[in-house]
Amino acid sequence: MVLKKLSLFVLLIVANLSFASEPTNAHSEEHHGEEKSWSEKTQEEKKSYIDQVKEHHLKDSYNFEITHGVGFSLPVIIWDGELKIFSSSKVMHGHSHAGYTVDHHGNLVSTEGKTKAKMTNLFSGEEDLFFDFSITKNVFVVLVMSLFLVLLFGAMAKKYRKSQNPSGSAKFLEPIVVYIRDEIARPNIGEHKYKRYMSFLLTVFFFVWFLNLAGMTPLGIGVTNNIAVTFSLALVVFLITTFTANKNYWSHIFWMPGVPMPMRIMLAPIELLGMFVKPFSLMIRLYANMTAGHVVVMSLIGLIFLFQNWFAAGAFSSLTLVLSILELLVAALQAYIFTMLAALYFGAAVEEHH
């Protein structure tokens, strides 16, 4: 049951990534002439290159670049009336294949004038749309992280079947699981109803936390600073809250008890709007905090190379180290806040009338 829920959870994120994200390659694929060395570049060229590196770290792409010139291609999957699957290497560096290419902004475009299907034009009646279901870098990381979580907790569960004494990774993970149960789920949802939500709360906490930690590596992984991912997570919370809510929850929204009739009419649209504001705030909070942290750290690293003197290198390196340590705390804190707020929303949805 838990694996089925995790599969649906991941599928929703992957689907939203396919429609909402805009992959890009920050490093230009076309080199005109011999590339200048760093010392030969002007200040404006250096700033432009640093901005490109930051964009590369934050944005999605159709290939997985480990470091400059080292990486691997990912599968491009397109539906335009027929299914087309091929390697992204066939459409990179200005090449085209099967009527498609990746432009200098890193976006997959049709060489035959077809338009990429997005949320904005999906129901507009526009013809000649193509659907991009490609395994981009962010989708690949989501799938790998999901598999990692299944293997990690699957192995942990197998050990507990043999012995109740924690060993290996369970020594580290068990206190966190117990904390989420005793300090987040039980107090906010209720002693008798928290168990039905535990699988989701544990999944979303470790999923967000591990993705945040992966985003701190120099691999250019920026999954939780992709608005499509945070939208998917918030959407799951909204759907669970909506479809598990009891009649007491709906009566407080549409016909607030204990207040005069005119106030009930005034409060109903406000409460209804609040249903959508809550998941929206979840989406923006996670996206904005993780993006801001990455931008600040990368900007400080860029200043080291921009100024190129011992004083700047020492000052900005120390500040970068301090902020990177702080980012480790923020990675866990954002996962905790997301899980805590989700539990609060679930608790409000199933609270009984007193």
HUDA-V396414 format. One line per field, one symbol per residue. ss: DSSP state (A for helix, B for strand, O for the rest). phi: phi as a letter, one per 20 degrees, with the letter a starting at -180 (. if undefined). burial: I if it has 16 or more other ideal C-beta (glycine too) atoms within 10 Angstrom, else O. A space follows every 50 residues. Layout:
# HUDA-V396414
ss->???
phi->???
burial->???
This chain:
# HUDA-V396414
ss->OAAAAAAAAAAAAAAAAAAAOOOOOOOOOOOOOOOOOAAAOOAAAAAAAA AAAAAAAAOOOOBBBBBOOBBBBOBBBBBOOOBBBBBAAAOOOOOBBOOB BBOOOOOBBBOOOOBBOOOOOOOOOOOOBBBBOOOOAAAAAAAAAAAAAA AAAAAAAAAAAAOOOOOOOAAAAAAAAAAAAAAAAAAAAOOOOOAAAAAA AAAAAAAAAAAAAAOOOOOOOOOOOOAAAAAAAAAAAAAAAAAAOOAAAA AAAAOOOOOOAAAAAAAAAAAAAAAAAAAAAAAAAAAAAAAAAAAAAAAA AAAAAAAOOAAAAAAAAAAAAAAAAAAAAAAAAAAAAAAAAAAAAAAAAA OOOO
phi->.fffffffgfgfffffffedecfbdfffeddenffffffeffgfffffff fffffffeeebecdefbgncrbecfeccccobeccbffffcelnecblnc bdffenefceednfdffcgfdfdenfelecdddfeegffffgffffffff fffffffffffebeefbmfffeegfffffffeddfffedofecfffdfff fffffffffffffffeffemecffddffffffffffffffffedfeffff ffeebgfncfgffffffgffffffgefffffgffffffffffffffffff ffffffelbfffffffffffffffffffffgffffffffffffffffffd fefd
burial->OOOOOIOOIIOIIIOIIIIIIOIIIIOOOOOOOOOOOOOOOOOOOIOOII OOIIIIIIIIIIIIIOOOOOOOOIOIIIOIOOOOOIOIOIIIOOOOIIII IIOOOIOIIIOOOIOIIOOOOOOOOOOOIIIIIIIIIIIIIIOOIIOOIO OOIOOIOOOOOOOOOOOOOIOOIOOOIOOIOOOIIIOIIOOOIIOOIIII IIIIIIIIIIIIIIIIOOIIIIIIIIIIIIIIIIIIIIOIIOOOIOOOIO OIIOOIOOOOOOOOOOIOOOOOOOIOOIIOOIIOIIIOIIIOIIOOIIOI IIIIOOOOOOOOOOOIOOOIOOOOOOIOOIIOOIIIIIIIIIIIIIIIII IOOO
